[in-house]
Amino acid sequence: MTLTEKARILRPLIEKAAANLDTEDALTGLDLFPLWKPEQAYAVGQTVRYDNTLYSVIQAHTSQESWKPDTAASLYAKVLIPDADVIPDWEQPNATNAYKTGDVVRFNGKVYRCLIDNNVWSPADYPAGWEEITE
């Protein structure tokens, strides 16, 4: 058996195992997740990689070329904390990928920790949902 043949056999097993990783581990191994592709059946909870970003499937569907993860918010939720070791800039989430308690972001030159789950507001719009980290 060639290496290519072994890789084809192992790839589905690796992707199945990757589905059980927590977000922090998943983000350190982006290449473990399958690339998004059109004409593919996706189930709720699956994670796919598109444009070097992870997305969770939030509605079962068969993908289409025009339903890409970065534009089809009703089908996919972008993972907003892309690297556990890097504080990302705050970006506007939607109801499908809101910030969770403990998430840390950079906003207007300051660093904030999220105090509530399902937070879709910026630190400026809802200060009670965030605490500034000054350390």
Helices and strands as residue ranges (DSSP letters): H 3-18, H 23-28, G 30-32, E 41-42, E 47-50, E 53-57, E 61-62, E 76-78, E 104-107, E 110-114, G 127-129, E 130-133
